[in-house]
Amino acid sequence: HPAPALVVGMPVGFVGVLQAKAALARSGLPQVRLEGSRGGAALVAAVANALLRQGWLERPRP
């Protein structure tokens, strides 16, 4: 299986969240993650929106 192009790692509120984030940090994968126990879907959506907006603004134009 090919490696993901980017991992957005912002889980929140489950047992082992700090360990999961530490494992992601060690993975060597391209990533956006938060340190500590904070996270959640709203933050992941904000990251996705920011990346999409940046890509849109930097797109080649005819």
N, C-alpha and C positions, 0 to 999 in steps of 0.2 A: 504494500500500500504506500502511495506517496505521502510524504509529510505535508501537513497543512501549511498554507502560505502565511497564516497568522492565527494566533490563538488569543482570544479576549477572555482572560481568566479573572472573573469577578464574582465567584460564588459567595453566598452569604448564608449565615445562620444554620449550618449543619455541623455535626461533630466531625472534626478532622479538616475543617476549612483551612486552618493555618498550615497543616501538613500538605494539603493539596496545592496550595499556593507555593509552598517551598519546593515541591516536586516540579511544578511548572517552571519555577525560576531556574532550577538545575537542568531542565530538559534541553536547553540549547535551541528551542524553537523560537521563531520570531513571535513576540508577544506584547500585549498590553495587559498589565495586571496591577492590582492594588495590593499594597502591603497591609497586613493586619486583618481584622475580621470583617471589615466593611465590604460592601459589594451589592449586587442585585441587578435585576433586569433593567431598571431605569438607567443605571450607569452604563451597562452594556449597550443599550439603545443609543445613548448619547455618544459613545465612542463610534458606533457604526455610522450614525448620522454625520459626525465630524469627518470620518474617513471618506464617506461617499461625497460629502460636500467638497472636500479637498480635491478628490479625484475629478469631480465635475469642473471645478475652477481651473484645474491644470490640464484639462483635456486639450488635445490638438484641435485647432479650429481651421476650417477651410479658408 
